[in-house]
């Protein structure tokens, strides 16, 4: 359950106003969030298909 909390915290991460922004870093984080979301959806679909 701790892993899910860490993943959820990463997906819903709010920007630190004190941090220096970088457009490449922001794009990388967005792509990482998208890939984690797609992975979780794929795992859920596989679990549903295997349980039938």
Backbone bond lengths (Angstrom), bond angles and torsions (degrees), N, CA, C in turn:
res aa  C-N    CA-C-N  psi(-1)  N-CA   C-N-CA  omega(-1)  CA-C   N-CA-C  phi
1 X - - - 1.448 - - 1.530 111.04 -
2 X 1.306 115.51 -28.79 1.466 119.87 179.48 1.530 110.81 -64.77
3 X 1.334 115.95 -35.80 1.467 120.12 179.61 1.520 110.07 -64.54
4 X 1.336 116.88 -43.02 1.463 120.35 179.08 1.519 111.17 -63.06
5 X 1.333 116.52 -38.41 1.467 119.94 177.03 1.527 111.52 -63.69
6 X 1.333 116.93 -39.07 1.464 120.62 178.36 1.527 110.62 -66.72
7 X 1.349 116.31 -42.42 1.468 120.07 179.00 1.520 109.94 -63.79
8 X 1.325 116.92 -45.73 1.470 120.49 179.56 1.533 110.46 -62.20
9 X 1.313 116.74 -40.69 1.454 120.41 177.65 1.517 112.15 -63.75
10 X 1.339 116.78 -34.39 1.467 119.51 178.24 1.518 111.05 -71.93
11 X 1.344 116.25 -41.23 1.468 120.01 -179.00 1.523 110.63 -65.49
12 X 1.325 117.41 -39.68 1.460 120.81 -176.58 1.530 112.33 -97.09
13 X 1.325 116.72 20.73 1.465 121.65 -177.36 1.516 110.91 -61.37
14 X 1.298 116.09 128.61 1.453 121.38 177.90 1.522 108.71 -97.41
15 X 1.309 115.67 146.03 1.462 120.80 -176.82 1.520 111.09 -65.64
16 X 1.305 114.06 142.89 1.449 121.50 175.10 1.529 107.30 -85.14
17 X 1.332 118.36 118.77 1.465 119.28 -177.17 1.526 113.46 -64.94
18 X 1.318 117.85 -21.18 1.458 121.25 -179.49 1.521 112.29 -85.15
19 X 1.339 117.60 -15.46 1.461 120.74 -176.69 1.529 111.01 -76.62
20 X 1.306 114.47 145.24 1.463 120.43 178.26 1.525 108.25 -79.44
21 X 1.326 117.38 129.42 1.457 121.64 -175.99 1.512 113.43 -84.83
22 X 1.312 115.26 147.48 1.446 122.48 176.93 1.526 106.33 -141.57
23 X 1.328 117.55 126.66 1.463 119.79 -175.34 1.519 112.01 -65.31
24 X 1.330 118.31 -34.90 1.457 120.72 179.62 1.525 110.69 -68.53
25 X 1.298 116.54 -40.05 1.459 120.43 178.41 1.522 110.50 -65.93
26 X 1.309 116.98 -40.68 1.459 121.70 177.82 1.525 110.85 -62.70
27 X 1.329 117.03 -43.25 1.465 120.80 178.22 1.527 110.85 -63.83
28 X 1.317 117.06 -40.39 1.456 120.63 179.28 1.523 110.80 -62.96
29 X 1.330 117.16 -43.01 1.454 120.19 179.06 1.523 111.14 -65.14
30 X 1.312 117.96 -38.14 1.465 121.14 178.20 1.523 111.00 -64.01
31 X 1.320 116.84 -43.32 1.464 120.64 178.39 1.522 110.28 -65.10
32 X 1.322 117.95 -39.94 1.467 121.14 178.03 1.525 110.91 -63.17
33 X 1.322 117.85 -42.03 1.461 121.07 178.84 1.518 110.71 -63.27
34 X 1.325 116.76 -41.71 1.458 121.24 178.61 1.523 110.72 -63.78
35 X 1.321 117.84 -42.79 1.458 120.32 -179.01 1.528 111.62 -67.69
36 X 1.319 118.19 -36.92 1.464 120.51 176.49 1.519 110.32 -65.16
37 X 1.326 117.36 -42.45 1.465 120.97 179.09 1.524 110.77 -63.45
38 X 1.333 117.27 -43.18 1.465 120.48 178.68 1.523 111.10 -64.55
39 X 1.315 117.54 -39.67 1.457 121.48 178.15 1.526 110.82 -62.42
40 X 1.329 117.38 -44.80 1.457 120.38 -179.59 1.526 111.30 -65.00
41 X 1.317 117.65 -39.26 1.467 120.98 177.10 1.524 109.94 -63.81
42 X 1.328 117.73 -42.70 1.464 121.16 179.30 1.526 111.35 -63.27
43 X 1.321 117.47 -40.22 1.465 120.77 178.05 1.531 110.17 -63.42
44 X 1.328 117.13 -42.57 1.462 121.05 179.42 1.526 110.26 -63.40
45 X 1.335 117.40 -43.01 1.471 120.94 178.87 1.533 109.97 -63.11
46 X 1.331 117.97 -42.59 1.451 120.53 178.83 1.526 111.85 -63.29
47 X 1.304 117.44 -40.40 1.464 121.32 178.89 1.528 109.83 -64.03
48 X 1.322 116.80 -42.61 1.469 120.53 179.79 1.528 110.72 -65.20
49 X 1.340 117.35 -44.18 1.466 120.86 -179.97 1.524 111.85 -66.08
50 X 1.304 117.56 -38.93 1.470 120.90 -179.08 1.532 111.62 -73.22
51 X 1.310 117.79 -25.36 1.458 119.77 -178.36 1.529 112.43 -81.25
52 X 1.335 117.14 -11.81 1.480 120.32 179.16 1.484 111.95 -87.61
